[in-house]
Structure formats: C-alpha cells, structure tokens
C-alpha cells in the first residue's frame, strides 16, 4: 500500500500527541481525586506544621517572660485621677 501525499492535502501538523502510560494516567487521576498527595505537598505541609510549632513555642516563652516582668497596675489608679475630657482641636 503506497502512501500518496496528494490524498492528505488538507492535513495539517498540529503538534505532538501526548503519550501517557496507564500508570501515569492512574496516578494523575488519584491526585485529582485527592486520594494521593504528592510528596512535595507533604513536605510543604510538614514544614508549615513545624513552623507553627516553633511559633507557638516562641509565643509561650514570650508570654512567660512578659508575665514575670510586667507590673500590675495599682487598684486605685482610676479612682485617684480626676476624669476630665479635653476639647478636641481638629
């Protein structure tokens, strides 16, 4: 059977055909369904979780430090001062 180029005069090149194995197709489908999570996303989620833990520990240390150094306001602070309003100059 000879191929005659004149028979395909209207055929045009449209680029490469995407070839995909069944395994690649199945993995892509599982990722879209959310059944499988790519390793890169797992690593990213783990890093975010570790950062969250580090931030929480730093906040708890700061809170302990603040509680030990902060002074309590006197109970009669508002009673001893006269409450007056100043005119707003705007």
N, C-alpha and C positions, 0 to 999 in steps of 0.2 A: 504494500500500500504506500504509494508515494504521497508526500505532503506537497501540496501546491499552495504557495503563498498567495496566489490570486484569490483563493477561496476565502481567506481571512482578511480581506482588505479593510473591513470595518473594525477589526480587533485592535485594541489599544493596550499598551502596557499600563498597569495600574499599581505597580509596586510589588513588594514581596508578599507572599502568603505567610501568615503567621502559623508556624508549626508548633504544636504543643503536645507533649506526651500526656497519656491518661493520668499519670501520677501528678504532673504539674496542674492539670485541669482540676483534679480532685482536691489538691491542696489549696488551690485558689478558691474553690467553692467552699471549703471548710473555713477558710479565713473570712470570706464574705458572710457566712452564716454565723460567725462568732464562736464556732466550736473550737477552733485552734487559734492561738495567739502567737504571732511571730516572736522569735527570740529577742529581736531588737526592741519590741514594745514591752516585753517582760523586763528587760534590763532597764529600760526607761522608767517603768513603774516602780521597780525596786529602788532605783536611785532617788525617785521622788519620795518614797516611803522613808528611806534612810535620812534624807534631808529634813523631812517632817519630824522625825525622832530627834535629830540634832537640834532643830529649832525649839522643840518642846523642852529638851533638857536645858538649853541655854536660857529659855524664859523662866524655868523653875529656879535656876541658880540666881538669875537677876531678881526674881521676886523674893527669895530668901534674903539676899543682900539688902534689898530695899526695906524689908520688914525689920531687919536688925539695925539699920542706920536711920530709919525715918523716926522723927519725933512726933509724938501725939500732940495735937492742938489742945490748948487749955480749955476746960469745960466752960469757963466764964468769958470766953473770947467775945462772943456776940453780945453778952449782957453788959460788958464794961464799955463798949464803944457806942457812942450815940449814932443811931441810924439816920443819916440825913442824905438827901438827894441833891446833887449839884445840877445846875442848869446846863443843858446840852448846848454847846456853842457849835453849830454846824453850818 
